[in-house]
Amino acid sequence: MKATPLIRRRVVLSADAFAEIAVWRLPEPVPPSEHLFKYRLAYVVRGECVVRYDNERGKGDHRHFGALEVDYAFSNPDQLMLDFNADIARWNDENGHS
């Protein structure tokens, strides 16, 4: 069984910023993750990825906020989107972007 795409979308948020969202349901987890989702969410401002959430083989669930990379406690796709949107708002607030 192959991965099933759940969402793949680019959302323009301003003249110089967009969010790229891709989530798939998998037949088995991507180690070391234990859930059945593969995801890549990115917030790009002026051509630079400033917020990213992803999980990859060998690295697991993690998030990037500016230059910082930390583990991410994935629970479900809805919470993933809430956390991603909160980080976009935080980055915009901290960097004077609207």
N, C-alpha and C positions, 0 to 999 in steps of 0.2 A: 504494500500500500504506500502511495506517495503522500507527500505533504499536501494539505488542503489549504489554499489561500483563504484567509478570513477577511483581510482588508489590505489593500495596497492603494495608497492615496497620497497625493501631494496637495497640501493646503497652503495657498498664498495668504500670509498673515499681514504683510505690509509691502510697500514698494521694494524693500530690500531684504525681506525675510520670508521664509517658508518652512513648513514642517513636512517631513517625509515619513510616512507611517506604513509599516509592513508587518503583518502578523500572520503566521501559519499555524495550523493544528498538525501535529506530527503523529505518526503511528507509535513512536517510542521517544523517550527523552533524548536531548542532546547532552551527553555527559559533560560536566558533573551536575547539570540541572536535573531535577526529578519530575518536572511537569512536562506536559505534552504540547508545549508551544515554543515556536521559534519567532523571535521578533527583532526588529530594527526600527527604532524611532529616532529621528534626527531633527534638530532645530538649527537652521542655517541662516546666518545674518551676514550680509555683505560678502557672500561666498565662503564664509568660515563656519564650520560646524561647531556650535558653542554648547549644545546640550545633546547628549546621545544616550539612549538606553539600548542595550543589545545583550544577547547571549550567544556564545560561540563554544564550539567543542574545545574542551580543555581549560576554558576560562570561566565558563558559567555566566550567571546573571550579574550584570554590572551596569554602572551608569557613569557617564562623563559629564562634568559640569565645568566648563572652561578647561583648564589644564588638569583638574582633579579627576581621578578615576577611583571609584569605590565599589564594593560589592553592593548588589541590590537584592532585597528580599522579595522576589516575585511571589504574588499570591494568586492573581487572576488578571485577565486582560482588562477588565473594567478599572481595577485599581492601578494597573500599569498606566492607562491613559490619564487617570486623575493625577498620578505622581508626575508624569511627563508634563502635563499642562501646568501643574504647580511650579515645576522647575523653569518652564518657559516664562511664566509670570515673574518668578524670582529673578531670573537672569535679566529680563527687561527692566525690572525695578532697579537692580543693582548697577545696571549699565546705562541707564537713562534712555532706553529704547522703547518706543511705543508703537 
